[in-house]
């Protein structure tokens, strides 16, 4: 990762309050934690980090802005966490059909291949602190299967966040990790950062 440009893409979980008018703002979630820990553990890498997550985004939104917010930055590593807004949760947008989700995600990965960079995909997840989420678990699993299939096809790293949070909820109640079932607490963000670093550093 020496002199690498690392780009984090996604929705509100990635966005996490970043300042849009500040090019290098990382927000206050897992992106900031990941960048801070990697920089502290490996200052010799001289890595540069960008956060281009946008709250509320679905996969189609990422596809529309991929040139500006990914390709033009020419990253050496691209990290993508998207999908929860595509589930059609009771209090969010309409769901994205699985076929459309797969087509848009594949299009993004095909474009990213032009960069000859490393890609890491993160599973979307739900922390079941609200009963309403049980209704969309089947839809979540479909999106996760799409991402697993694409990860195999494009030979990317995959971080199984949904399984990671399920195991974490066996140790502490769901609200400890995500109060609303979707947006992580500080502990939830730290769990994502820890899992990300462990996955990426396996090859470094």
Secondary structure, DSSP 8 states (H G I E B T S, - for coil): -TT-EEEEEESHHHHTT--TTSTT---SSHHHHHHHHHHHH-GGG--EEEE---TT--HHHHHHTHHHHTGGGT-SEEEEE--GGGS--TTS-----HHHHHHHHHHHHHHHGGGT-EEEEE-------SGGGGGGHHHHHHHHHHHHHHHHHHT-EEE-HHHHHHHHTTTS-HHHH-TTSSS--HHHHHHHHHHHHHHHHTT-
